[in-house]
Amino acid sequence: MIAAVPSSPSVSARMSRQARRNTTPELAVRRLLHAAGLRYRLQVKVPGMPRRTIDIAFPGAKVAVFLDGCFWHGCPEHATQPKANAQWWREKLDKNMARDRETSELLAAAGWTVLRFWEHEAPESVAARVIDARRGAKTG
């Protein structure tokens, strides 16, 4: 395993400032869901997986919504590969994608509908798909 060594203090500072929640795309989708009359919970812990959370959750209906950043989660259209510390970043980003798959599989096995979207997707399109899934799901 390669030690996590930042390529420079400025890169380290910039990465530490990246929003993890309440991002612009997430806020836009949440506003649309709320306007449609849907109520949800934020940052719900994934059952049986400490330190993992669902961005937007409808626990009664078991619908989990994730809004993934293109860089951090490996968007096939927009992901970039850093040149500095390239091997370390490749391993880090591959682990993120593997963790996403594992989380989705665990939730699906527990009966959840898992919806994953990229940050670049139009909030209106994302909200429409979430509303359809939420209305189609059984409430508990």
N, C-alpha and C positions, 0 to 999 in steps of 0.2 A: 504494500500500500504506500502510496506517495503522500508525504506530509503536506498538509495544507499550508502553503507558503504564498502569501500574496505577491504578485509581481511588482507592486509598488505601493507605498502608503496611500497614494491618491486613488488607486484602484480599490484598495481595501475600504477606504472611506466611502467611495461611491457605491460599492456593493452593499455596505451595511445600511445605507440610506434607502435602499429599495423597499417600497411598500409591500407588506405581506398580506395586508387586508385593507378593506376600504379603498381599493384602487378605483380609478375613474371608470373602467368598464363595469366593475362590480356595483358601484353606486348607481350607474345608469340602469342596469338590469333590475336592481332592487327597487328603484323608483317606479319602473314600469310594472313590476309584479305587485307592488303596493297599490298603485293606481287601479290595477285590475281587480282589487279586492282580496288578493291573496296575502296571508300572513305566514311568516316563516321565522325560523330561528337562525342565528348566525354563529359560525365557528363551533358547531356541534362536534363533540368528540366522536371519533369513529369507534364503535363498540369493539373492544378487544385489541385495539391498536393505540397504545399510549402515544401521545405527541402528534397524532394525526387528527385533522379536523375537516369537517365538511363546510365549504364556504357558505352555502345557503341550503338549509334543510327544512323539509316538511316531515317531521318525525312520524306523525300519525299516518300519513300516506306512504311513508318510507320512500321519499324521493330525495335524492342527494344531488346537488348541483355544484360543480367545480368550474371555476373560471381560471384557466391556466395561462400563465404568461408564456409568450412564444420562446423567449430565451431559456428560461428555467425548466421548461417542460418539453422542449424539443419539437416545436411546431415544424412540420415538414415544409411549410412555405416560408417561414420567416426566421427560423433558428439560425444563429451564427456560431461560428467556432472561434473562440479566442486564440490568438497566436501565442501570446505569452502564457507559459504554463499549460500548453496545449494538452498534454497527456493527463495532467491532474484535472483540468476542466472536463475533458471527455469522460473520465471516470465519474466525476461528480454529476454531470448531466445524465449519464447513463443510469446512475443510481436513482436519480429523481424519477426518470421515466419508469424504471422497474418498480419503484415504490408506488407510483400512480397506478400501474397495472395491478399490483398486489392489493391496493386499497379498493379499487373498483371490483376486483374479483371477490374479495371478502364481503363487501356490501351486497353485491348481487347474490352471492350464496346465502346471505341472511334475508333475502327477499326484498332488497331495496332496488329501486329504479335509479340507475346512476347515469347522470347526464354530465358530459364534459364538453366544455367550449373553450375556444381560444380567445385570448384578449382582443384579437383583431376582428372578431365576428360582430356584426351589427347588433347592438343591444335589443332592438326591436325584434329581430329574428330569434335571438336567444330567449327573450322573454316569451315570445309566442310558443316556442317549443317547450319551455318549462310549464307554461299555463296548460298546454295540451296534455303533457305528461301528468301534471298534478291533478287535473280534472278527470283523467282516465284512471288514476290510481285509486285503489281502495283506501278508505280512511279507517283508522283503527280506533 
